[in-house]
Every structure is written in C-alpha cells, then in structure tokens.
Amino acid sequence: MKTLKNFGKKAAAGGALLVASVGAANAALPASATTAFTDLQADALALVDLAWTAAVPITIAFIILGMFKRAASSAS
C-alpha cells in the first residue's frame, strides 16, 4: 500500500510539472508559429470535410451491397 501512495504522489508531482512546462512552452511560442498551427488546423478541418463527402456514399454503397448479398443468398 505504501508504494501505491508514493506512486500517486510521484504521479501528481509529475503531472503538475508537465502542466507547468507546457504552459511555459506555450507562452514562448512566436506569433508565426501560432499562425502556422492555426493554418494547419484549418487545412486539417478542410480535409476532414472532404473525407466526409466521400465516406458517406461509400458507406451507403457497402450497406446496399450487403443487403443485396443477403437477399441473393436467401433467394437461392
């Protein structure tokens, strides 16, 4: 039990240190890096939108093919 308590204390200390270091690193980012990440996020969201336009018809096609196979196998 004692090692579990020590592990919890060490994990909490490590988590606090991680949060503090991420906050310090985030504050040190130049404006150009922030702009680049914002542009990257916009591009990624645009790609996700394009993927949805292809994923929906493909999923519907697989559903229709599965229904056709089920109907064809039950008919024979």
N, C-alpha and C positions, 0 to 999 in steps of 0.2 A: 504494500500500500504506500509505503514511503516513497518508493521510486516513482509511482504514479503521480504523487503530489509534486515531486521535484520536476517530473516531465511537464506537468501542467504549468508550473511556474516558469520553466525554461521556454515553453512554447509561447506563453503570454509575453514574456520579455522579447523573444524573437519576433513575434508579430508586431509589437509596439515599435521595435527598431526598424522593421520593414516598412511600416506605415510612415514613420518619420523620414526614412531615407527616400521613399517615393515622393513624399511631399516636398522635400528639399530638391529632388531632381526635377520635379515638375515646375518648381518656381524658377529653375535655372534655364529653362528652355527658351531659346531665342524666338522672336516673332516669326521668322521664316520657317522654323521647324513646326510651329503651331499651324501656320498656313498650309504647310505641306501635309500634315496629318488631316487637316480639315478637307483638303482636296482629295486625299486618299479615301477618306470616309465617303465623300460624295461619289467618287468613282465606284467604290465597292457597292454602295446602295444602288447605283445605276445598273451595275452588273446583276445584282440580285433581282431587280425589276425585270431585266431581260430574261433571266433564268426562269422566273415565274411564268412569263408568256410562253415559254417552251415547255415547261414542266406540266402545266395543266392539260394541254392537248395530248401529250404523251401518256399521262396517267389515265385520261379518259380512254385513249386507244387501248391501253392494256386491259382496262376493265371490260371494254366491249369485246376484245379478243377472248378474254376469259369466259365471258358469258356465251360467246359463240362456240367455244370448245365444249363447254358444259352442255349446251343444247345439242351439239352434234354428237357427243358421246352418249347422251341419253336417248337419242333418236335411233341409234344403231343397235 
